[in-house]
Amino acid sequence: MAEIHPKRIRGNWKEGFALDFHTLRSEYIGDDEYGHPQFETTRSEIGELRAVLLFDDLYRSGATLNAVTRVLLEQGEARNVYALTLTMTRRMR
């Protein structure tokens, strides 16, 4: 289990938290051959996980969550995907 350092986040929601900072340090090391800035970055333990939390209001068959998960794992840089829904149907289809 990764060590966490919860931080309160503020917005129009009732209450929110981030588990930790994403990066601990980032130092500019120059530009690449295309002129884009490059950085040497140290991420927090949570920041290194590259985990994604999918949130949906209703779980019915899982088709949407499965499709999004497949894209995140195959084409994105996610290592782990977790799902959270507010509700689920009484009967599985």
C-alpha positions in Angstrom: 0.0 0.0 0.0 1.3 3.4 -0.9 2.0 6.0 1.8 -0.5 8.9 1.5 -0.5 12.5 2.8 -4.1 13.7 2.2 -4.6 17.3 1.2 -7.9 19.1 1.3 -9.0 20.4 -2.1 -11.6 23.2 -2.4 -14.2 23.8 -5.0 -18.0 23.9 -5.5 -18.3 20.4 -4.1 -19.2 19.7 -0.5 -15.8 18.3 0.5 -12.8 16.9 -1.4 -9.3 15.5 -0.9 -6.3 14.6 -2.9 -4.3 11.6 -1.5 -0.9 13.4 -2.0 1.0 15.7 -4.3 1.7 14.3 -7.7 5.2 15.6 -8.0 7.7 16.3 -5.2 10.3 18.0 -7.4 10.7 19.0 -11.0 13.9 20.6 -12.4 14.3 22.0 -15.9 17.1 20.2 -17.7 16.9 21.9 -21.2 14.9 21.6 -24.4 14.6 18.6 -26.7 15.3 18.7 -30.4 11.9 20.2 -31.1 12.3 23.0 -28.6 10.1 21.5 -26.0 11.2 21.9 -22.3 12.3 18.7 -20.6 12.2 18.1 -16.8 13.8 15.7 -14.3 10.8 14.9 -12.1 10.5 13.1 -8.8 7.0 11.9 -8.2 5.4 11.0 -4.9 4.7 7.3 -4.3 1.1 7.9 -5.3 2.2 9.9 -8.3 4.2 6.9 -9.6 1.2 4.5 -9.5 -0.4 6.0 -12.6 -3.7 4.7 -11.3 -7.0 5.9 -12.7 -10.3 6.0 -10.8 -13.4 5.8 -13.0 -16.5 7.2 -11.5 -20.1 6.6 -12.9 -23.5 7.1 -11.4 -24.9 3.7 -12.4 -23.4 0.2 -13.0 -25.7 -1.8 -15.2 -23.7 -4.3 -17.3 -20.2 -2.8 -17.0 -19.9 -2.2 -20.7 -19.0 1.5 -20.4 -16.5 1.0 -17.6 -14.9 -2.0 -19.4 -14.5 0.0 -22.7 -12.9 2.9 -21.0 -10.6 0.7 -18.9 -9.5 -1.1 -22.1 -8.5 2.2 -23.7 -6.7 3.4 -20.6 -4.7 0.2 -20.3 -3.9 -0.3 -24.0 -3.5 3.2 -25.3 -3.0 5.3 -22.2 -0.3 5.1 -19.6 -2.5 3.8 -16.8 -1.0 0.9 -14.8 -4.2 0.2 -12.8 -7.8 1.2 -13.2 -10.3 1.2 -10.4 -14.1 1.8 -10.7 -16.5 3.4 -8.3 -20.2 3.8 -9.0 -23.0 5.4 -6.9 -25.6 2.8 -7.7 -26.1 -0.5 -9.5 -29.2 -2.1 -11.0 -30.9 -4.8 -9.0 -30.6 -7.3 -11.8 -27.5 -7.9 -13.9 -28.1 -8.0 -17.7 
